[in-house]
Amino acid sequence: MECPVDPNMSIVGVTHAKWYGAPPPMFCGPKTDEQPFTGFWNYNYECNKGWANPPETCDVYEDQKAGKFDNSAPYANTAGRTDVEGCCWWGRGVIQTTGVCNFGKLNYFLGAGAANDGRPSRYPQVDFCKDPEIICSSPEYKELKWIAGEFYWMESVQGYNEGGWDYLTELRKFVDGGMTGTAFIDGVSGIVNRGCHNPVSV
């Protein structure tokens, strides 16, 4: 069900943080001869220098106050990548739907993937694999940011039953116990963020 990775896909996100020096929206795109790697965003850089010669302005995004790209040398992420080719599967929507697997499931059950197979589809014209940004950018289906989150919740959280921890059983215990303590919430948070209810060992 996973989406195929298109190395030529280019996407710029539609939202981003606005704090002082915040980076612009996420983006992905193929490596080129002119730019075979990506650097990093220097959020400390003072770009409003009207007095400089030549003058400098903050022009990467609207209302930018500071920061700039530094692509003078490759800068590896935690996975060792120094480019953003095929890296178009960042989190989107209310639960941050992420990765080729989760977008592929959306497409298979609710999008163009279902329609192409002749199965009923709520969004037959929406191809989540060809345009993952549509979760946030669709003017026609503004509910997609919520639908994607609800789909993930039903498919991956409500049906979770691993290592002796069953979501519905634990939910009933939590409610019957007066909804006190954080163990249930911690477990659910682990499922959403790491795919596992167990806390991370330090």
Secondary structure by P-SEA (a helix, b strand, c coil): cbbbbcccbbbbbcccccccccccccbbbbbcccccbbbbbcccccccccccccccccccccccccccccccbbbbcccccccccccccccccccccccaaaaaaaaacccaaaaaacccccccccccccccccccccccccaaaaaaaaaaaaccccccccccccaaaaaaaaaaacccccaaaaaaaaaacccccccccc
